[in-house]
């Protein structure tokens, strides 16, 4: 209460403060009452090409050439993963696709068994890689890796990326989030590996770049190997994403196919100045044309979860 000694001005000031406090409280409570309590989910589809094929062929499991991927669902989260097996292992008599495919299958199984925390995709990658290390017969090879997790209840996307695979998040026709490419030097990305005894291992899982951020209904998430990003700049990808007019699986798959096919065509165009060729020129190399490579595209749309 205001005393007589406080004066009219002081009382009025106190009442103003109290009124302002009530308004703030109402605004906060109103905001809480309007919070989106719906669960979100990802509607996802994959498409790709092995560089030795002239049309999209999915090998056993979700593999395109030496690339591998997975789409997994759990009661609390939707999880995506891509990995690009390093082709140089063929020079040593090792099939590069075995490492990437086994890594992605292992990560997928961990998700389906619920052995992960949605906020820690690097934990999924670490556990998957550790299982490969524990094999009685060493699975030699290496690959890049990118894992994306949507926490359905918090509406947050959690990511980890090692190497030059990666992801884009598109909202309103613009890229609002993207992964950072990790390279030791030109065309030598960070990678997980299992090497013969005595040989150097380039990276550990701790080198993976992690991020977390909120997503909205209608956001588009594109997760892919470098076969896409080396052949299509962002503006071309965004042009293709404009063709996505609905959030059902068939529409998502059709758009994923369109993106992968355009990247594949550009990869074999000798007169096209691809992002890879531009990067090579920036590093003092005289390169022109697309980059023939395995291409894997996982395309997802954030939607309201339905049973």
C-alpha positions as a LaTeX table, in Angstrom:
\begin{tabular}{lrrr}
\hline
Residue & $x$ (\AA) & $y$ (\AA) & $z$ (\AA) \\
\hline
Unk1 & 0.00 & 0.00 & 0.00 \\
Unk2 & 1.06 & 3.63 & $-0.55$ \\
Unk3 & 1.24 & 5.90 & 2.54 \\
Unk4 & 0.25 & 9.55 & 2.53 \\
Unk5 & 3.91 & 10.42 & 2.66 \\
Unk6 & 4.56 & 8.53 & $-0.60$ \\
Unk7 & 2.62 & 11.06 & $-2.59$ \\
Unk8 & 0.34 & 10.60 & $-5.55$ \\
Unk9 & 3.20 & 10.17 & $-8.06$ \\
Unk10 & 4.77 & 7.30 & $-6.15$ \\
Unk11 & 1.43 & 5.52 & $-5.80$ \\
Unk12 & 0.72 & 5.92 & $-9.47$ \\
Unk13 & 4.16 & 4.51 & $-10.27$ \\
Unk14 & 3.60 & 1.50 & $-8.05$ \\
Unk15 & 0.19 & 0.82 & $-9.60$ \\
Unk16 & 1.74 & 1.08 & $-13.07$ \\
Unk17 & 4.36 & $-1.48$ & $-12.17$ \\
Unk18 & 1.72 & $-3.84$ & $-10.79$ \\
Unk19 & $-0.44$ & $-3.43$ & $-13.87$ \\
Unk20 & 2.52 & $-4.03$ & $-16.16$ \\
Unk21 & 3.40 & $-7.17$ & $-14.20$ \\
Unk22 & $-0.13$ & $-8.51$ & $-14.65$ \\
Unk23 & 0.02 & $-7.85$ & $-18.39$ \\
Unk24 & 3.35 & $-9.67$ & $-18.69$ \\
Unk25 & 2.02 & $-12.63$ & $-16.70$ \\
Unk26 & $-1.05$ & $-12.85$ & $-18.93$ \\
Unk27 & 1.10 & $-12.71$ & $-22.04$ \\
Unk28 & 3.38 & $-15.49$ & $-20.78$ \\
Unk29 & 0.46 & $-17.68$ & $-19.74$ \\
Unk30 & $-1.26$ & $-17.00$ & $-23.05$ \\
Unk31 & 1.87 & $-17.99$ & $-24.94$ \\
Unk32 & 2.16 & $-21.19$ & $-22.96$ \\
Unk33 & $-1.45$ & $-22.06$ & $-23.59$ \\
Unk34 & $-0.87$ & $-21.59$ & $-27.33$ \\
Unk35 & 2.32 & $-23.70$ & $-27.44$ \\
Unk36 & 2.24 & $-26.41$ & $-30.11$ \\
Unk37 & 1.79 & $-29.64$ & $-28.15$ \\
Unk38 & 1.49 & $-31.83$ & $-31.23$ \\
Unk39 & 4.13 & $-34.43$ & $-32.00$ \\
Unk40 & 6.04 & $-33.92$ & $-35.24$ \\
Unk41 & 7.38 & $-36.56$ & $-37.59$ \\
Unk42 & 9.33 & $-36.85$ & $-40.84$ \\
Unk43 & 7.86 & $-38.07$ & $-44.10$ \\
Unk44 & 10.97 & $-39.37$ & $-45.81$ \\
Unk45 & 12.02 & $-41.04$ & $-49.05$ \\
Unk46 & 15.36 & $-41.98$ & $-50.60$ \\
Unk47 & 16.69 & $-42.19$ & $-54.12$ \\
Unk48 & 20.11 & $-42.45$ & $-55.65$ \\
Unk49 & 22.55 & $-43.82$ & $-58.17$ \\
Unk50 & 25.71 & $-45.82$ & $-58.02$ \\
Unk51 & 28.23 & $-44.20$ & $-60.35$ \\
Unk52 & 28.68 & $-47.48$ & $-62.23$ \\
Unk53 & 24.99 & $-47.52$ & $-63.16$ \\
Unk54 & 23.01 & $-45.38$ & $-65.58$ \\
Unk55 & 19.77 & $-45.59$ & $-63.64$ \\
Unk56 & 18.75 & $-45.65$ & $-60.03$ \\
Unk57 & 19.52 & $-49.07$ & $-58.59$ \\
Unk58 & 19.19 & $-49.84$ & $-54.91$ \\
Unk59 & 21.61 & $-52.58$ & $-53.89$ \\
Unk60 & 20.86 & $-54.96$ & $-51.05$ \\
Unk61 & 19.91 & $-52.79$ & $-48.12$ \\
Unk62 & 19.69 & $-49.05$ & $-48.64$ \\
Unk63 & 22.87 & $-48.67$ & $-50.69$ \\
Unk64 & 23.66 & $-46.86$ & $-53.92$ \\
Unk65 & 27.12 & $-47.91$ & $-55.06$ \\
Unk66 & 29.47 & $-47.32$ & $-52.14$ \\
Unk67 & 26.94 & $-45.00$ & $-50.45$ \\
Unk68 & 24.62 & $-46.29$ & $-47.76$ \\
Unk69 & 21.68 & $-44.79$ & $-45.89$ \\
Unk70 & 18.85 & $-45.57$ & $-43.51$ \\
Unk71 & 15.50 & $-44.21$ & $-42.40$ \\
Unk72 & 14.40 & $-45.39$ & $-38.95$ \\
Unk73 & 11.53 & $-44.62$ & $-36.61$ \\
Unk74 & 11.23 & $-44.88$ & $-32.85$ \\
Unk75 & 8.40 & $-43.90$ & $-30.53$ \\
Unk76 & 10.25 & $-40.69$ & $-29.65$ \\
Unk77 & 12.15 & $-39.78$ & $-32.80$ \\
Unk78 & 12.69 & $-40.16$ & $-36.53$ \\
Unk79 & 16.29 & $-40.76$ & $-37.58$ \\
Unk80 & 18.08 & $-40.47$ & $-40.93$ \\
Unk81 & 21.61 & $-41.43$ & $-41.85$ \\
Unk82 & 23.91 & $-41.37$ & $-44.88$ \\
Unk83 & 27.46 & $-42.62$ & $-45.32$ \\
Unk84 & 29.84 & $-42.54$ & $-48.28$ \\
Unk85 & 32.34 & $-45.38$ & $-48.49$ \\
Unk86 & 35.80 & $-44.25$ & $-49.62$ \\
Unk87 & 36.49 & $-45.79$ & $-53.02$ \\
Unk88 & 40.27 & $-45.79$ & $-52.63$ \\
Unk89 & 40.07 & $-48.99$ & $-50.61$ \\
Unk90 & 39.55 & $-50.93$ & $-53.85$ \\
Unk91 & 43.26 & $-50.45$ & $-54.53$ \\
Unk92 & 43.86 & $-52.70$ & $-51.50$ \\
Unk93 & 41.31 & $-55.34$ & $-52.46$ \\
Unk94 & 38.64 & $-54.04$ & $-50.07$ \\
Unk95 & 35.02 & $-53.44$ & $-51.09$ \\
Unk96 & 34.32 & $-49.85$ & $-49.89$ \\
Unk97 & 30.57 & $-50.40$ & $-49.73$ \\
Unk98 & 30.86 & $-52.94$ & $-46.92$ \\
Unk99 & 32.07 & $-50.42$ & $-44.35$ \\
Unk100 & 29.45 & $-47.75$ & $-45.08$ \\
Unk101 & 26.61 & $-50.27$ & $-45.39$ \\
Unk102 & 27.50 & $-52.06$ & $-42.15$ \\
Unk103 & 27.87 & $-48.78$ & $-40.28$ \\
Unk104 & 24.43 & $-47.56$ & $-41.41$ \\
Unk105 & 22.75 & $-50.92$ & $-40.72$ \\
Unk106 & 24.22 & $-50.94$ & $-37.23$ \\
Unk107 & 23.06 & $-47.37$ & $-36.52$ \\
Unk108 & 19.59 & $-48.24$ & $-37.82$ \\
Unk109 & 19.36 & $-51.26$ & $-35.52$ \\
Unk110 & 20.41 & $-49.19$ & $-32.50$ \\
Unk111 & 17.62 & $-46.71$ & $-33.25$ \\
Unk112 & 14.97 & $-49.40$ & $-33.69$ \\
Unk113 & 16.07 & $-51.01$ & $-30.42$ \\
Unk114 & 15.77 & $-47.66$ & $-28.65$ \\
Unk115 & 19.44 & $-47.62$ & $-27.66$ \\
Unk116 & 20.00 & $-43.92$ & $-28.23$ \\
Unk117 & 19.16 & $-40.45$ & $-26.97$ \\
Unk118 & 17.39 & $-38.20$ & $-29.52$ \\
Unk119 & 19.48 & $-35.19$ & $-28.54$ \\
Unk120 & 22.74 & $-37.05$ & $-29.25$ \\
Unk121 & 23.03 & $-38.33$ & $-32.83$ \\
Unk122 & 26.79 & $-38.47$ & $-32.32$ \\
Unk123 & 26.03 & $-41.11$ & $-29.68$ \\
Unk124 & 24.36 & $-43.24$ & $-32.36$ \\
Unk125 & 27.37 & $-42.87$ & $-34.63$ \\
Unk126 & 29.79 & $-43.59$ & $-31.79$ \\
Unk127 & 27.96 & $-46.76$ & $-30.76$ \\
Unk128 & 27.68 & $-47.96$ & $-34.34$ \\
Unk129 & 31.36 & $-47.38$ & $-35.01$ \\
Unk130 & 32.34 & $-49.06$ & $-31.72$ \\
Unk131 & 30.42 & $-52.20$ & $-32.73$ \\
Unk132 & 32.38 & $-52.33$ & $-35.99$ \\
Unk133 & 35.61 & $-52.06$ & $-34.04$ \\
Unk134 & 34.57 & $-55.03$ & $-31.90$ \\
Unk135 & 34.12 & $-57.41$ & $-34.85$ \\
Unk136 & 36.28 & $-60.51$ & $-34.54$ \\
Unk137 & 37.27 & $-60.10$ & $-38.18$ \\
Unk138 & 38.18 & $-56.42$ & $-38.77$ \\
Unk139 & 35.97 & $-54.72$ & $-41.34$ \\
Unk140 & 38.53 & $-52.59$ & $-43.13$ \\
Unk141 & 37.36 & $-49.41$ & $-44.81$ \\
Unk142 & 36.26 & $-45.87$ & $-44.15$ \\
Unk143 & 33.38 & $-43.52$ & $-44.81$ \\
Unk144 & 31.95 & $-40.11$ & $-44.14$ \\
Unk145 & 28.73 & $-40.04$ & $-42.09$ \\
Unk146 & 25.82 & $-37.74$ & $-41.34$ \\
Unk147 & 22.98 & $-38.50$ & $-38.91$ \\
Unk148 & 19.88 & $-36.36$ & $-38.39$ \\
Unk149 & 17.37 & $-36.90$ & $-35.55$ \\
Unk150 & 13.97 & $-35.27$ & $-35.14$ \\
Unk151 & 12.76 & $-35.28$ & $-31.53$ \\
Unk152 & 9.02 & $-35.54$ & $-32.08$ \\
Unk153 & 7.94 & $-33.88$ & $-28.84$ \\
Unk154 & 10.42 & $-31.01$ & $-28.57$ \\
Unk155 & 10.32 & $-30.28$ & $-32.33$ \\
Unk156 & 14.12 & $-30.02$ & $-32.33$ \\
Unk157 & 16.42 & $-31.38$ & $-34.97$ \\
Unk158 & 19.71 & $-32.79$ & $-33.72$ \\
Unk159 & 22.50 & $-33.48$ & $-36.19$ \\
Unk160 & 26.05 & $-34.72$ & $-36.45$ \\
Unk161 & 28.21 & $-34.70$ & $-39.54$ \\
Unk162 & 31.68 & $-36.04$ & $-40.24$ \\
Unk163 & 33.17 & $-35.27$ & $-43.66$ \\
Unk164 & 31.53 & $-33.98$ & $-46.82$ \\
Unk165 & 28.14 & $-35.65$ & $-46.71$ \\
Unk166 & 25.62 & $-33.34$ & $-45.06$ \\
Unk167 & 22.18 & $-31.79$ & $-44.82$ \\
Unk168 & 20.15 & $-28.70$ & $-45.69$ \\
Unk169 & 17.03 & $-27.40$ & $-43.95$ \\
Unk170 & 14.80 & $-25.34$ & $-46.25$ \\
Unk171 & 11.98 & $-23.07$ & $-45.08$ \\
Unk172 & 10.00 & $-20.76$ & $-47.31$ \\
Unk173 & 12.26 & $-21.50$ & $-50.25$ \\
Unk174 & 15.45 & $-20.53$ & $-48.41$ \\
Unk175 & 18.21 & $-22.52$ & $-46.71$ \\
Unk176 & 17.93 & $-21.77$ & $-42.99$ \\
Unk177 & 20.37 & $-24.40$ & $-41.68$ \\
Unk178 & 23.11 & $-26.47$ & $-43.27$ \\
Unk179 & 26.01 & $-28.66$ & $-42.24$ \\
Unk180 & 29.61 & $-27.57$ & $-42.58$ \\
Unk181 & 31.84 & $-29.58$ & $-44.88$ \\
Unk182 & 34.90 & $-31.04$ & $-43.14$ \\
Unk183 & 38.04 & $-31.58$ & $-45.22$ \\
Unk184 & 41.67 & $-32.18$ & $-44.33$ \\
Unk185 & 42.51 & $-30.71$ & $-47.73$ \\
Unk186 & 40.96 & $-30.77$ & $-51.22$ \\
Unk187 & 38.96 & $-33.95$ & $-51.88$ \\
Unk188 & 40.10 & $-35.54$ & $-48.62$ \\
Unk189 & 37.15 & $-35.40$ & $-46.22$ \\
Unk190 & 37.08 & $-36.33$ & $-42.57$ \\
Unk191 & 36.09 & $-40.00$ & $-42.29$ \\
Unk192 & 35.65 & $-42.84$ & $-39.86$ \\
Unk193 & 37.95 & $-45.71$ & $-40.65$ \\
Unk194 & 39.25 & $-49.09$ & $-39.61$ \\
Unk195 & 42.75 & $-49.53$ & $-40.97$ \\
Unk196 & 45.17 & $-52.48$ & $-40.91$ \\
Unk197 & 47.38 & $-52.63$ & $-37.81$ \\
Unk198 & 50.09 & $-50.01$ & $-37.83$ \\
Unk199 & 48.35 & $-47.69$ & $-40.28$ \\
Unk200 & 47.10 & $-44.21$ & $-39.36$ \\
Unk201 & 43.43 & $-43.61$ & $-38.56$ \\
Unk202 & 42.47 & $-40.18$ & $-39.87$ \\
Unk203 & 39.64 & $-39.16$ & $-37.54$ \\
Unk204 & 37.65 & $-40.13$ & $-34.49$ \\
Unk205 & 33.94 & $-39.66$ & $-33.93$ \\
Unk206 & 34.73 & $-36.73$ & $-31.65$ \\
Unk207 & 35.67 & $-34.71$ & $-34.74$ \\
Unk208 & 32.04 & $-34.77$ & $-35.93$ \\
Unk209 & 30.29 & $-31.41$ & $-36.07$ \\
Unk210 & 27.06 & $-31.33$ & $-34.02$ \\
Unk211 & 24.13 & $-28.90$ & $-34.02$ \\
Unk212 & 20.59 & $-28.60$ & $-32.63$ \\
Unk213 & 17.77 & $-26.25$ & $-33.60$ \\
Unk214 & 13.97 & $-25.98$ & $-33.76$ \\
Unk215 & 12.06 & $-26.95$ & $-36.88$ \\
Unk216 & 8.58 & $-26.04$ & $-38.08$ \\
Unk217 & 5.81 & $-27.88$ & $-39.86$ \\
Unk218 & 6.52 & $-27.85$ & $-43.58$ \\
Unk219 & 10.30 & $-27.56$ & $-43.22$ \\
Unk220 & 12.17 & $-29.60$ & $-45.83$ \\
Unk221 & 15.26 & $-31.55$ & $-44.78$ \\
Unk222 & 17.61 & $-32.84$ & $-47.47$ \\
Unk223 & 20.33 & $-35.23$ & $-46.33$ \\
Unk224 & 22.79 & $-36.43$ & $-48.95$ \\
Unk225 & 26.26 & $-37.62$ & $-49.82$ \\
Unk226 & 28.78 & $-35.45$ & $-51.64$ \\
Unk227 & 27.69 & $-36.89$ & $-54.98$ \\
Unk228 & 24.78 & $-34.46$ & $-54.77$ \\
Unk229 & 26.52 & $-31.40$ & $-53.33$ \\
Unk230 & 29.54 & $-31.75$ & $-55.66$ \\
Unk231 & 27.24 & $-31.59$ & $-58.70$ \\
Unk232 & 24.38 & $-29.29$ & $-57.70$ \\
Unk233 & 24.74 & $-25.86$ & $-56.08$ \\
Unk234 & 22.10 & $-24.71$ & $-53.61$ \\
Unk235 & 20.14 & $-22.65$ & $-56.12$ \\
Unk236 & 19.55 & $-25.70$ & $-58.33$ \\
Unk237 & 18.48 & $-27.80$ & $-55.37$ \\
Unk238 & 16.04 & $-25.08$ & $-54.28$ \\
Unk239 & 14.56 & $-24.95$ & $-57.79$ \\
Unk240 & 13.86 & $-28.67$ & $-57.64$ \\
Unk241 & 12.39 & $-28.41$ & $-54.14$ \\
Unk242 & 9.82 & $-25.91$ & $-55.45$ \\
Unk243 & 8.25 & $-28.87$ & $-57.27$ \\
Unk244 & 7.32 & $-30.43$ & $-53.93$ \\
Unk245 & 3.66 & $-29.44$ & $-53.64$ \\
Unk246 & 2.39 & $-31.99$ & $-51.11$ \\
Unk247 & 3.70 & $-33.72$ & $-47.98$ \\
Unk248 & 2.69 & $-37.29$ & $-48.81$ \\
Unk249 & 5.26 & $-40.02$ & $-49.41$ \\
Unk250 & 4.72 & $-40.25$ & $-53.18$ \\
Unk251 & 5.34 & $-36.52$ & $-53.65$ \\
Unk252 & 8.45 & $-36.62$ & $-51.48$ \\
Unk253 & 9.80 & $-39.63$ & $-53.40$ \\
Unk254 & 9.10 & $-38.02$ & $-56.75$ \\
Unk255 & 11.02 & $-34.89$ & $-55.75$ \\
Unk256 & 13.92 & $-36.96$ & $-54.36$ \\
Unk257 & 14.07 & $-38.78$ & $-57.69$ \\
Unk258 & 14.05 & $-35.51$ & $-59.61$ \\
Unk259 & 16.95 & $-34.11$ & $-57.56$ \\
Unk260 & 19.03 & $-37.29$ & $-57.78$ \\
Unk261 & 18.46 & $-37.62$ & $-61.54$ \\
Unk262 & 19.49 & $-34.04$ & $-62.24$ \\
Unk263 & 22.65 & $-34.45$ & $-60.15$ \\
Unk264 & 23.41 & $-37.69$ & $-62.00$ \\
Unk265 & 22.98 & $-36.08$ & $-65.42$ \\
Unk266 & 25.19 & $-33.14$ & $-64.46$ \\
Unk267 & 27.86 & $-35.51$ & $-63.11$ \\
Unk268 & 28.46 & $-36.79$ & $-66.65$ \\
Unk269 & 28.34 & $-33.42$ & $-68.42$ \\
Unk270 & 31.94 & $-32.59$ & $-69.48$ \\
Unk271 & 31.11 & $-28.93$ & $-70.15$ \\
Unk272 & 29.39 & $-28.18$ & $-66.85$ \\
Unk273 & 31.26 & $-26.15$ & $-64.25$ \\
Unk274 & 30.19 & $-28.14$ & $-61.20$ \\
Unk275 & 30.73 & $-27.05$ & $-57.59$ \\
Unk276 & 33.41 & $-29.75$ & $-57.41$ \\
Unk277 & 35.19 & $-28.37$ & $-60.50$ \\
Unk278 & 34.99 & $-24.84$ & $-59.12$ \\
Unk279 & 36.47 & $-26.00$ & $-55.81$ \\
Unk280 & 39.24 & $-27.79$ & $-57.70$ \\
Unk281 & 40.04 & $-24.62$ & $-59.65$ \\
Unk282 & 40.14 & $-22.67$ & $-56.39$ \\
Unk283 & 42.82 & $-25.13$ & $-55.29$ \\
Unk284 & 44.95 & $-24.62$ & $-58.39$ \\
Unk285 & 43.69 & $-27.58$ & $-60.42$ \\
Unk286 & 42.48 & $-27.33$ & $-64.01$ \\
Unk287 & 39.22 & $-29.27$ & $-63.76$ \\
Unk288 & 35.96 & $-28.89$ & $-65.64$ \\
Unk289 & 32.78 & $-30.93$ & $-65.85$ \\
Unk290 & 30.65 & $-32.80$ & $-63.38$ \\
Unk291 & 31.97 & $-35.29$ & $-60.87$ \\
Unk292 & 30.88 & $-38.90$ & $-61.56$ \\
Unk293 & 30.12 & $-40.31$ & $-58.14$ \\
Unk294 & 27.62 & $-42.31$ & $-56.15$ \\
Unk295 & 24.61 & $-40.14$ & $-55.29$ \\
Unk296 & 22.29 & $-40.64$ & $-52.33$ \\
Unk297 & 19.41 & $-38.29$ & $-51.54$ \\
Unk298 & 17.21 & $-38.55$ & $-48.45$ \\
Unk299 & 14.37 & $-36.05$ & $-48.65$ \\
Unk300 & 12.11 & $-35.37$ & $-45.66$ \\
Unk301 & 9.25 & $-33.04$ & $-44.79$ \\
Unk302 & 8.33 & $-32.12$ & $-41.20$ \\
Unk303 & 4.67 & $-33.01$ & $-40.65$ \\
Unk304 & 2.25 & $-33.56$ & $-37.81$ \\
Unk305 & 2.64 & $-37.05$ & $-36.39$ \\
Unk306 & $-0.22$ & $-39.46$ & $-37.01$ \\
Unk307 & $-0.46$ & $-43.07$ & $-35.80$ \\
\hline
\end{tabular}
